[in-house]
Amino acid sequence: MSQLPPCPACGSTYAYEDRDLLVCPVCAHEWHPGATTEEAPAAVVITDAYGTPLQDGDTVTVIKDLKIKGSSQVVKVGTKVRNIRLVGGDHDIDCKIPGIGAMALKSEFVKKA
């Protein structure tokens, strides 16, 4: 039996051949055996509601009243949030909102100030 290369995504050694592809049963990643794994992943650009790219440390303004889950408080339209931090995931902005505290926001509800 020939030695197959480990999975480039998770490093698992349990890869198997399926026609002209190699398949990892652990993470379900498929790749061509002769393909180079030196491809750089595309950088994810997080944009505001109007398509303007955001960066760490930017100041943004909330464009919609946002109810806070588990609380009776609301983040009002026009609230300025300073020094945002971009993170991965569904809520891609971590910030501190004055009068409320630390929160995670979706970039679709803010505009760059």
Backbone bond lengths (Angstrom), bond angles and torsions (degrees), N, CA, C in turn:
res aa  C-N    CA-C-N  psi(-1)  N-CA   C-N-CA  omega(-1)  CA-C   N-CA-C  phi
1 M - - - 1.449 - - 1.517 108.75 -
2 S 1.338 116.52 136.73 1.454 120.46 -177.85 1.531 110.56 -79.74
3 Q 1.315 114.92 152.99 1.459 121.28 179.03 1.527 108.89 -83.87
4 L 1.330 118.18 119.39 1.459 122.15 179.18 1.523 109.44 -93.96
5 P 1.335 116.63 147.33 1.473 119.28 -179.80 1.532 110.88 -69.97
6 P 1.328 117.42 154.91 1.466 119.70 177.27 1.534 111.07 -70.18
7 C 1.297 116.16 162.21 1.462 122.35 179.97 1.529 109.72 -64.04
8 P 1.342 118.59 129.57 1.465 120.14 179.06 1.533 112.80 -71.89
9 A 1.331 117.89 -19.15 1.464 120.25 -178.47 1.522 112.39 -83.95
10 C 1.356 116.81 -47.31 1.460 118.95 -174.83 1.528 113.46 -119.12
11 G 1.318 118.27 -11.16 1.459 121.83 178.13 1.516 114.40 84.53
12 S 1.317 118.15 6.70 1.458 122.20 -179.45 1.531 110.44 -65.25
13 T 1.327 116.55 142.17 1.469 121.47 -179.95 1.526 112.02 -94.40
14 Y 1.325 118.24 6.21 1.459 122.28 -176.01 1.523 113.42 -94.56
15 A 1.319 119.24 27.16 1.460 122.51 -179.39 1.522 110.40 -67.18
16 Y 1.324 115.88 149.83 1.453 121.14 176.39 1.520 110.04 -136.84
17 E 1.329 115.52 161.47 1.461 121.14 -178.84 1.522 110.01 -90.30
18 D 1.350 115.66 138.08 1.448 122.46 174.15 1.521 106.33 -135.74
19 R 1.327 116.48 98.52 1.462 124.85 -172.83 1.520 109.78 57.51
20 D 1.349 118.08 -112.05 1.459 119.14 -177.63 1.536 112.24 -102.43
21 L 1.324 118.33 9.83 1.457 122.46 179.80 1.519 111.00 -114.42
22 L 1.317 115.10 158.32 1.454 121.42 167.98 1.524 106.66 -105.59
23 V 1.340 116.78 140.89 1.455 121.87 -175.27 1.525 108.75 -127.92
24 C 1.329 115.82 138.27 1.456 121.70 176.50 1.529 108.38 -100.75
25 P 1.331 119.55 120.15 1.465 120.42 -179.97 1.531 112.97 -74.46
26 V 1.313 117.91 -16.28 1.463 120.88 -178.33 1.523 111.08 -78.06
27 C 1.356 117.21 -50.95 1.471 120.38 -176.27 1.528 112.85 -112.60
28 A 1.327 118.88 -0.41 1.462 125.41 178.68 1.524 112.70 65.47
29 H 1.322 118.45 23.99 1.458 122.13 177.50 1.527 108.77 -78.79
30 E 1.336 116.45 137.29 1.464 121.97 177.49 1.516 108.67 -118.83
31 W 1.330 116.96 140.35 1.456 121.18 179.14 1.517 109.99 -153.85
32 H 1.337 115.25 158.55 1.456 121.84 176.31 1.524 107.66 -82.31
33 P 1.321 118.11 137.50 1.470 119.51 -175.88 1.531 113.40 -63.39
34 G 1.322 119.47 -28.23 1.462 121.16 -178.73 1.514 113.20 -92.46
35 A 1.330 118.00 -1.65 1.465 121.47 -176.51 1.520 110.17 -71.79
36 T 1.320 115.10 144.35 1.460 119.48 177.19 1.516 108.99 -79.60
37 T 1.297 117.09 140.59 1.456 121.76 -179.79 1.521 111.21 -98.63
38 E 1.331 117.18 12.99 1.460 121.78 -178.05 1.525 112.56 -87.52
39 E 1.346 117.40 12.03 1.457 120.01 179.85 1.521 109.30 -71.22
40 A 1.318 116.04 131.69 1.459 120.04 178.49 1.522 108.90 -82.32
41 P 1.332 117.67 135.61 1.458 118.53 178.60 1.521 110.34 -67.89
42 A 1.312 115.72 145.78 1.462 120.51 -178.95 1.529 109.51 -66.65
43 A 1.309 116.29 134.80 1.456 120.82 179.48 1.529 109.17 -71.76
44 V 1.310 115.72 132.62 1.450 121.22 -179.76 1.522 108.34 -84.93
45 V 1.319 116.37 125.15 1.458 121.81 179.25 1.523 107.36 -104.62
46 I 1.319 116.52 120.58 1.456 121.39 178.93 1.520 107.88 -93.23
47 T 1.335 115.66 127.90 1.459 120.87 -177.17 1.528 109.69 -119.26
48 D 1.342 115.10 158.71 1.460 119.54 177.00 1.524 109.51 -81.22
49 A 1.315 117.48 -170.45 1.462 122.28 -176.50 1.524 112.65 -64.40
50 Y 1.340 117.82 -21.23 1.452 121.72 -178.08 1.525 113.44 -105.82
51 G 1.328 117.64 7.98 1.455 121.35 176.30 1.514 115.60 90.40
52 T 1.315 118.62 5.18 1.459 122.10 178.76 1.528 108.79 -79.83
53 P 1.324 118.74 127.68 1.468 120.25 -179.81 1.534 111.54 -65.13
54 L 1.331 115.62 139.83 1.456 121.89 178.99 1.518 109.99 -105.52
55 Q 1.337 115.96 152.78 1.464 122.38 177.64 1.518 108.34 -133.64
56 D 1.343 116.17 162.18 1.459 120.74 174.67 1.525 109.29 -59.47
57 G 1.334 116.36 138.12 1.451 121.17 177.81 1.515 114.91 89.78
58 D 1.337 118.53 -4.86 1.464 121.19 179.35 1.529 110.98 -68.90
59 T 1.322 115.05 163.03 1.457 122.62 172.54 1.521 107.03 -108.52
60 V 1.332 116.20 131.52 1.458 121.15 -179.32 1.519 109.53 -126.89
61 T 1.336 115.50 161.99 1.453 122.99 178.22 1.526 108.37 -121.43
62 V 1.322 117.13 135.84 1.458 122.49 179.07 1.529 108.17 -74.36
63 I 1.345 117.65 133.64 1.467 121.42 -176.13 1.523 113.26 -105.91
64 K 1.341 117.34 2.47 1.458 120.80 -177.25 1.522 108.00 -151.33
65 D 1.335 117.95 143.37 1.465 119.92 173.54 1.520 108.54 -61.61
66 L 1.326 116.14 128.46 1.465 121.56 -177.83 1.523 109.35 -117.52
67 K 1.326 116.55 117.58 1.461 120.90 175.74 1.522 108.23 -75.05
68 I 1.322 115.68 139.58 1.462 120.76 179.18 1.522 107.66 -94.14
69 K 1.318 116.15 121.03 1.446 121.94 -176.78 1.527 110.46 -61.68
70 G 1.315 117.31 130.91 1.449 122.18 178.52 1.512 114.07 81.03
71 S 1.320 117.39 12.04 1.457 121.88 -178.17 1.518 109.07 -145.22
72 S 1.328 116.06 162.44 1.456 119.46 176.40 1.522 111.67 -94.50
73 Q 1.338 116.94 1.95 1.457 120.82 -179.74 1.524 111.40 -79.08
74 V 1.339 114.82 156.47 1.459 121.74 178.65 1.522 108.18 -134.51
75 V 1.334 116.17 137.25 1.464 121.00 171.91 1.519 106.07 -86.33
76 K 1.313 116.85 116.15 1.468 122.37 -173.24 1.523 112.26 -79.24
77 V 1.325 115.64 155.99 1.459 122.51 174.51 1.520 108.58 -59.42
78 G 1.319 117.46 137.74 1.452 122.15 177.35 1.512 114.33 90.77
79 T 1.341 118.06 -2.00 1.456 120.62 178.43 1.518 109.30 -66.64
80 K 1.344 117.00 125.41 1.461 121.22 178.56 1.522 109.55 -88.51
81 V 1.320 115.27 133.82 1.454 122.06 178.95 1.518 107.23 -120.66
82 R 1.335 116.45 121.10 1.464 121.25 -177.60 1.518 110.72 -101.34
83 N 1.326 115.13 156.14 1.475 123.24 174.62 1.526 112.87 53.44
84 I 1.330 116.35 58.74 1.459 120.04 177.21 1.520 109.87 -73.06
85 R 1.330 116.00 158.00 1.458 121.93 175.31 1.522 107.31 -126.48
86 L 1.321 117.30 125.69 1.461 122.27 -178.64 1.523 109.55 -85.30
87 V 1.324 115.53 133.28 1.460 122.40 179.54 1.523 108.10 -134.64
88 G 1.303 116.54 164.93 1.458 120.61 177.02 1.522 110.04 -82.82
89 G 1.314 116.23 164.70 1.450 120.60 177.09 1.519 112.16 112.84
90 D 1.331 115.06 -172.82 1.451 121.15 -177.27 1.525 111.65 -68.45
91 H 1.314 117.04 -48.36 1.460 122.26 175.02 1.522 105.87 -93.69
92 D 1.325 117.37 103.55 1.458 120.61 -168.09 1.519 115.45 -97.09
93 I 1.341 118.19 9.77 1.464 121.43 176.90 1.526 108.94 -128.45
94 D 1.325 117.31 124.86 1.464 122.82 170.57 1.514 107.10 -102.97
95 C 1.327 116.76 136.61 1.464 119.91 -177.10 1.519 110.12 -160.16
96 K 1.336 114.68 171.94 1.455 122.03 171.65 1.519 107.32 -116.00
97 I 1.328 116.64 122.29 1.454 121.50 -179.30 1.520 107.93 -98.66
98 P 1.344 117.13 127.99 1.465 120.17 -179.02 1.528 111.62 -57.31
99 G 1.330 116.95 129.98 1.448 122.47 179.20 1.508 114.78 84.88
100 I 1.334 117.69 -8.60 1.461 120.77 -178.61 1.523 110.88 -121.86
101 G 1.330 117.51 -49.23 1.452 121.41 179.43 1.517 112.25 118.73
102 A 1.322 115.59 -159.50 1.462 121.45 -176.74 1.520 110.41 -71.00
103 M 1.338 115.00 135.69 1.462 121.46 179.86 1.515 110.67 -147.59
104 A 1.317 115.22 162.32 1.456 122.60 171.35 1.526 106.91 -114.11
105 L 1.332 116.65 129.77 1.464 121.82 -178.50 1.519 110.69 -119.12
106 K 1.321 115.82 156.43 1.457 121.01 171.24 1.526 107.19 -90.00
107 S 1.313 116.21 140.87 1.474 119.81 -177.69 1.518 112.60 -68.28
108 E 1.310 118.92 -16.53 1.459 121.19 -179.76 1.530 113.01 -73.99
109 F 1.340 117.66 -9.46 1.466 121.27 -179.80 1.526 112.96 -109.37
110 V 1.336 117.83 15.32 1.463 121.10 179.31 1.521 109.84 -132.74
111 K 1.338 114.70 159.24 1.463 120.33 171.48 1.522 106.85 -130.41
112 K 1.324 115.49 149.19 1.456 120.86 -179.57 1.513 109.45 -70.43
113 A 1.328 115.86 132.84 1.471 120.07 -178.30 1.500 110.89 -91.88
